[in-house]
Amino acid sequence: MTDKTENPHAQSVLKLADAMLRFALWPAVATVVVGVVVSTVLSGVPGLLGSLVGGAIAFASSLVTLLMMRKSAALDPFMVMAVAVGGYILKVLVLFGVMTALKGVDAFNRYALAFTTLAVILVWAAAEFLAFRKTKIPTIIPG
């Protein structure tokens, strides 16, 4: 296996991961802030706690994607795709498990948790898509 600095495919994946983080970080933070404000106004302290937990869950989920990209960048492109698809399936299952486990917790508003989580994940995904469209990476990398 070649070093990440010598592998043009790895360089492209790492460049894209950096761009995705740059494009997504502040819009996601703003989404959490809006979720916290709206949830606190509507539900008080339970809304505040629910939206903070939801924001943390969404950030963790989104950052795992970037971590997987960085860890698999030097692999064969087919393996990178396998890691991406497998990671996505695993993330969805873990998110489902976490949400199910938190369903009975009364310390926070579950709607604030759910809506903030969903909003942050959607904003992060849209920012990742925008980063992919704006980042100049070669489509075909000669062997």
C-alpha positions in Angstrom: 0.0 0.0 0.0 1.3 3.4 -0.9 1.7 6.4 1.4 -1.1 8.9 1.5 1.2 11.6 0.3 2.1 9.6 -2.8 -1.3 8.3 -3.6 -3.3 10.7 -5.8 -6.6 9.0 -4.9 -5.8 9.4 -1.2 -4.9 13.1 -1.7 -8.3 13.6 -3.4 -10.2 12.0 -0.6 -8.3 13.9 2.1 -8.8 17.2 0.2 -12.6 16.4 0.0 -12.7 15.6 3.7 -11.1 18.9 4.6 -13.5 20.8 2.3 -16.5 19.0 3.8 -15.5 19.9 7.3 -14.9 23.6 6.3 -18.2 23.8 4.5 -20.3 22.0 7.2 -18.9 23.1 10.5 -20.4 26.6 10.9 -23.8 26.0 9.3 -24.2 23.0 11.6 -23.2 25.0 14.7 -25.8 27.7 13.6 -28.4 25.0 13.3 -27.7 23.7 16.8 -28.0 27.3 18.1 -31.3 27.8 16.3 -32.5 24.4 17.7 -31.5 25.4 21.2 -33.2 28.7 21.1 -36.4 27.5 19.5 -36.6 24.4 21.8 -35.9 26.4 24.9 -38.6 28.9 24.0 -41.1 26.2 23.3 -40.2 23.7 26.0 -38.0 25.3 28.6 -35.0 23.5 30.1 -36.1 20.0 28.8 -36.1 21.6 25.2 -32.7 23.1 25.8 -31.3 19.7 27.0 -33.0 17.8 24.2 -31.6 20.0 21.5 -28.1 20.0 23.0 -28.1 16.2 23.1 -29.6 16.1 19.6 -26.9 18.4 18.3 -24.2 16.4 20.0 -25.5 13.2 18.4 -25.7 14.7 15.0 -22.2 16.2 15.2 -20.8 12.8 16.3 -22.5 11.1 13.5 -21.3 13.6 10.9 -17.7 13.7 12.2 -17.6 9.9 12.0 -18.1 10.2 8.2 -15.0 12.4 7.9 -13.0 10.1 10.2 -13.9 7.1 8.0 -12.8 9.1 4.9 -9.5 10.0 6.5 -8.8 6.4 7.8 -9.7 4.8 4.5 -8.2 7.3 2.1 -5.1 5.3 1.3 -7.1 2.1 0.5 -8.1 1.0 -3.0 -10.9 3.1 -4.3 -13.3 0.2 -4.2 -12.5 -0.4 -0.6 -13.1 3.3 0.2 -16.6 2.9 -1.3 -17.2 -0.3 0.7 -16.1 1.6 3.9 -18.4 4.5 3.0 -21.5 2.3 2.4 -20.8 0.0 5.3 -20.1 3.0 7.5 -23.4 4.6 6.4 -25.4 1.5 7.3 -23.6 1.2 10.6 -24.3 4.9 11.4 -28.0 4.5 10.6 -28.2 1.5 12.9 -26.3 3.2 15.7 -28.5 6.3 15.4 -31.6 4.2 15.5 -30.3 2.4 18.6 -29.3 5.7 20.4 -32.7 7.2 19.6 -34.5 4.1 20.8 -32.4 4.1 24.0 -33.1 7.7 24.7 -36.9 7.4 24.1 -37.7 6.9 27.7 -35.5 9.6 29.2 -37.7 12.3 30.8 -34.9 14.8 31.4 -35.2 16.3 28.0 -37.8 16.9 25.3 -37.7 14.1 22.8 -39.1 16.3 20.0 -36.3 18.9 20.5 -33.8 16.0 20.4 -35.3 14.5 17.3 -35.8 17.8 15.3 -32.4 19.2 16.2 -30.7 15.9 15.3 -32.5 15.7 12.0 -31.9 19.4 11.2 -28.2 19.2 11.9 -27.8 16.0 9.9 -29.6 17.5 6.9 -27.7 20.8 7.0 -24.4 18.9 7.4 -25.3 16.6 4.4 -26.2 19.6 2.3 -22.9 21.3 3.1 -21.0 18.1 2.3 -22.8 18.0 -1.1 -21.9 21.6 -1.7 -18.3 20.9 -0.7 -18.2 18.0 -3.2 -19.5 20.2 -6.0 -17.1 23.1 -5.2 -13.9 21.2 -4.5 -11.6 20.7 -7.5 -10.7 17.1 -7.5 -9.9 15.0 -10.5 -12.6 12.6 -11.7 -10.2 10.3 -13.3 -6.9 9.7 -11.7 -4.4 8.1 -14.0 -2.7 5.0 -12.6 
